[in-house]
Amino acid sequence: MVNLSILVSSLYLASSAVAAALPASAPKTCKNPIVRREWKQLSIPQKRAYIDAVLCLASKPAISGIEGAINRFDDFQAVHSSQTPDIHWVGHFTLWHRYFIYTYEKALRQECGYTGAQPYWNWSLDAEPQNPTSTRIFDSEIWQADTGFGGNGNKVEPTNETNPFGIVGGTGGGCVQNGPFTADKFSVNFPTPHCLKRDFVPTLINVWADQKLVNNVLAQKDYTGFARAVEGEASFAVPNIHGSGHFGVGGALGQAGDANNSPGEPVFYLHHGNIDHIFWMWQQKDLKTRLRQVGGPIIPFDYSGKNVTLDFEVGLGKLAPTVQLRDLLDTQGSTLCYTY
């Protein structure tokens, strides 16, 4: 007769998102991790150095081999676009984007002489969830014309065709009007050349960037719960922090609101830098366990199907080597080298 407790334990372990054992890890090679900081913590020269590096990247020829990518900045957008169907609402969403941001940071440093780390934008510091229609968040330092990324686009009325999700409350939609990424200084080339567009939506950014939502994410007990809480549901009816920096900035017509091509918005990297910072903070709460814990579906939304494991591989085409998820859990390990 089968021992019931053994059977139950076996079934639990088979379906668990937690990796039960971690083989011998590669030796740590990270000796001097760079320190990522929130945008407001940077000095004016540091902010300008970062933006100069982004513009530098946009001046160097593409290496991805993806049609439509003209420069190195385009490379990242093109790779994200080509993999979009497989990297959202999956178990590797958080770690794929961690690797993506790290590779971008590395390009800025190695190819454009940037000596700092990838900054992040903690939108919760600027949001006013108690006053959803407030536009104060768009006066934040990150949107300043001379020391930030510039502001909103000019007002364009969306149509049913250009606004398939029915997003309401957009305040822009056209080309950005000031700052370092106006059409005369910067072009989004993939898949076809166009200006950088923004469509600020106060209600989305204020409500979806609520610190209470961040606290809920940080309270999750395991990796699978964390990942699901970050992305939330594929619905505008339920706020989620991942959507805040996308649809709050991009709305219906802006670059950040285009799921495939959102990395064409330079602030994408600060938005996802913040998602990674939240992930890092979550890991610190139980570091020993969470440096060996992954889970969630391989196929988007397939929560009853096969889960990712520590051996699951992710790659960025020609931009970076293929690695296993285990290689991306430690920001100071053998693959990554940074901290917060």
N, C-alpha and C positions, 0 to 999 in steps of 0.2 A: 504493500500500500504506500502511495506517495505521501510523504510528509507535507501537510498543507502549508506550513510556514516556509518550508524550503521552496515550494512551488510559487507562493506569493512573492517571495523575495526575488526569485529568478525572473518572474514576469516584470516586476518593478524595474529591475536592473536592465532588462532588455529594452524597455521603453523609455528609460530615463534619458534626459538631455545631458546628464552629467557624465563626463568621461571618468570611468572608474579607476583607471590607472594611466600613468604617464610614463612611457619608456624613458630611458636615459636622455636627458635634454642635451642639446648641443651646448658646448661651453659658452658662457657669456663673453661677448667681445666688446660690449658697450662699457667704456671706462669713463667717458666724460659726456654724459647726456646733455643736450641742449635743453633749455627751459622755455617752454611755451607760456605766453602770458596773454591776458585779456587785452584787447585793443586799447582800452583806456589807460592801461598801465605803461604803454609805450611812450617814449618821449617823441616830440615832433620830428627830430631827425630820424629816429627809428621808424616812425610811420612812413616817412618819405622814402627811406631806404627800402622798405618792403614794397611799396607801390612802384618804385623805380625798377625793382627786380621783376615784378609782374610784367611791366611794360617791356623790359629786356627780354623776357621769355617769349613775348609776343613778336619779337623781332628776329628770332632765330628759326632756321628752317625745321620743318617737321621731320620726325623720324618714325612715326607710327606706321607709315605705309597705308593709311586709311584715306580713301579718296575724299577730298574736301578739306582735309587738314593741311593748312598752309604753313603754320608755324608751331612752335613747341607748346604754346598755350592751347592751340587748337587740338594738339595731340590728346590732351587729357579729356577734353570734351568728347572727342571722337571715340576714345576707348570706352568712356562711360556710356555713351549712346549705344555703342555696339553690344554692350553687355547688360543694358538696362533690364531686359526681360528676365534676367537670371540673378539679379543682385538686390532685388527689393522684395520685402515680405518673405524672406528666406532666413535660414539660420546664420548665414555668413554675411548678412547685410552690414552689421556693425564692423566686423573685421575686414571685409573687403574695402570698405570706405576708410578704415584706419590705414590700410596699406596704400590706398590711393592718395590720401592726404600726405602721407609720409613721403611718397615718391615725388609728389609735387614740391614739397618742401626741399627735398634733396636736389631737385632740378634747379630751384631758385638759388640754392647755396653753391652748387657745383658748376653751374653754367652761367650764372649771372652775378657772382661775387657777393651774394647776400650773406651777411655774417650772423644774422639773427635767426630766430626760430619762427615756425609758423604761428602767427597769432590766432586767437579765436575771439568770437563775438558772443558774449554772454547776454543774449537778448532779454533774459529775465530781469536784468538790472535796469533796463530801459522801459519794459512793458508796464502798462497800467491796466491790469485785468479788471479792476473795479470801475474803470472808465473806458469801455471798449472803443468808443469813437474818438478818443484822444489821439492827436497827431504828434504828441510830444516825442514819441519814440523816434520819429523821423528827423528830429533835431539832434539826435545823438551824435557823438563825436565821429562815429564811423561814416556818417553821411556828409561830413563837411567837405566843401569843394576844394579847400587848399591843403588840408591835412587828412583827408579821408577819401572815400570812394565816389564822391559826388552824390547827388540826390535823385529825385524821382524823374520819370519821363513826362513829357508833355501829355495833356489829357487827350485820350482817344476813346471813343465810344466803342465797346465791343459789340459783336454781332453774335447770333446763335452759332454761327460757324466758328468764330474765333474764341468763343466762350462755351465750349461744350459742357463744362461742369456747372455752369450757371452761377459763377462766382459773382457776388454783389459787393459793392462798396469800394471798387477800384477808384483810385484818384489820379492815375497816370495812364501808362500803356504805350507811350511813344518813346522816342530816343531820349536818353538821359541828357539833361540840359546843362549840367556844369560838372566840374571836377576833371580828373585825369582820364576818364573813360568815355568822353564825348566822341562823336563820330569822326571828328577831325584828328583824333589822337589814337583811336582804338577801333578795331573791327572784330565782330564775332563772325568768323569765316565758315564755320561748319553748321549745317551741311552746305549752305550758300552764304556769301558775304552779306552782312547786314549790321546795323548799328546795335549797340547794347540798349535794351529796353527794360524799363522798370514800371511796375504798376502797384504802388504801395496800397495795401488794404489794411487800414488801422484795426478793424475789428478782428481780423485773423491774427495779426501779429500780437496784439495786446492780450487776447484770450488764450491763444495757443502757446504763448511763451510764458505763461503763468508759472511762477515758482512752485505752486502746488502740484502742477503736473510733473515738474522735474522731481519733486520730493516723492511722488508716487513711483516714478521710474527707479529712483535710488532705493526704494523700499522693497523692490522685487527680490525674491529669495534665490532665484537661480538664473542662469544665463538666458534660458528660453523665455522666462517671464520678463526679463529685462528687455530683450530684443523686441518682443511683442509690444511692450509698453511704449518703447521709443517710437515705433512706426504706427502703432494704433491700428485703426480700421481704415479700409479704403473708402472713406466716407467723410464728407464735410460736416456731417451731423455730430461727429465725435472729435473733439480737439486732440491733437497729438503734437509733441514738441518737434518732431522731424518736419512736419508740415509748416511749422511757424515761419522758419527762415526761408522756405520755398515760396509758399503762397502769400505770406504776409508781405514779401518783397516783390515777388513776381506777379501775383494776382493772376488774371486771365491772360494777359498779353505780354508780360515781362519774361525775361530769360529764365529767372529762377523758378518760375512756375511751369516750365517745360520739363517734364519728368526725364526725358531722354537727354536733353541738352542743357540742363541747369548749370553744369560747370562752365558754360560760357559766361556766366556771371561771376566776376572775380570774388565777390563776397561769399560765394558758395563755399570756398575753402575755409573761411572764418566761421561760417555756419556749421559746417561739418566738423571743423576743429572743436567747436563747442560740444557737439554731440559726442566726439571722442573724449573730451574732457569729462563729460558726465559719465561716460563708460569707465574711464580711468578712476574717477571718484568711487563709482560702484565697486570696482575691483578692489580698491584699497580697504573696503569694509570687511573683506575676508580674503586677503590676497593669496594665501596658501591654497585655498580651494579654487579661487577664481582665475588662477593662472593655469588651470588644467581643466577648465569647464567650458564646453560649448554645447549647442543644441539647436533645435529648430529645423524646419523642413529644407530639403534640397530644392524642391519644386515650390514656387510661390503659392502660398495659402494651403499647401498640402499638409496640414497639421496632424493628420492621421497617417501620413506616409513615412517614407524613409528620412531619417535625420542626418544632418551633418555630423561628422566626427572630428577628432583632432587631426586625423590624417587627410581630411578633405582638402583639396587643392584649389587655390585661387591664383589668378594671374592677371597681368595688365598688358598683354600682348608684348610689343617690343619695348615697352616703357620700363619693365622690371621683370625679374625672374619669377617663375611660378614657385609658390611657397605653400606650405601646409598651414592650416589654421593654428596649429600649436605654435608656429613661429611668430604669430602676430599677437599673442596674448600678453607677452611681457614687453613693455615699451623700453626696457633696458636689458634686452637679451642679446641674441646673436644676430637678429635681423633688424630690429629697430633700436634707436638710441636717442630717446628724448624723455622728458618728464614734464610735470606741471608745477 
